[in-house]
Amino acid sequence: LQEALKRLGYLKIDRTTTYYGYMTRDAVMAFQRANKLAVDGVVGPNTIKVINKKLK
């Protein structure tokens, strides 16, 4: 998730981890807002679908 958000320009970190902290949550919310998704910080099926589409 962090790697995807980083590639898409929503997460500005040097090293990715598996930790879902405030920086990841904020990046998810920014992604959701920019893509007109429900802004809740939860990476549900709709968010995953749009992330995967953007990475193609």
C-alpha positions in Angstrom: 0.0 0.0 0.0 2.7 2.5 1.0 4.7 1.6 -2.2 1.6 2.3 -4.3 0.8 5.6 -2.6 4.4 6.6 -2.9 4.5 5.8 -6.7 1.3 7.8 -7.1 2.8 10.8 -5.3 0.6 10.7 -2.2 3.2 9.5 0.3 6.5 11.2 0.8 8.7 8.8 2.7 12.1 7.3 2.0 11.5 3.8 3.2 8.2 1.9 3.2 7.0 -0.3 6.0 4.0 -2.4 6.8 2.9 0.0 9.5 -0.4 1.9 8.9 0.3 5.1 10.8 -0.9 8.6 10.5 1.2 9.4 7.4 -0.2 6.4 5.5 -3.7 7.3 6.7 -3.3 10.9 5.6 -2.0 9.7 2.2 -5.0 7.3 1.8 -7.4 10.1 2.6 -5.7 12.5 0.2 -5.9 9.8 -2.5 -9.6 9.2 -1.7 -10.4 12.9 -1.8 -8.6 13.4 -5.1 -10.4 10.4 -6.7 -13.9 11.3 -5.3 -14.1 8.3 -3.1 -15.5 8.2 0.5 -12.8 9.9 2.6 -12.5 7.6 5.6 -8.9 6.5 5.6 -10.0 2.9 5.2 -8.6 1.0 2.2 -11.7 -0.9 1.2 -12.5 -2.5 -2.1 -13.3 0.7 -4.0 -10.1 2.4 -2.9 -8.0 -0.7 -3.8 -9.7 -0.8 -7.2 -8.9 2.8 -8.0 -5.3 2.5 -6.7 -4.8 -0.6 -9.0 -6.3 1.2 -12.0 -4.0 4.2 -11.5 -0.9 2.0 -11.3 -1.6 0.4 -14.7 
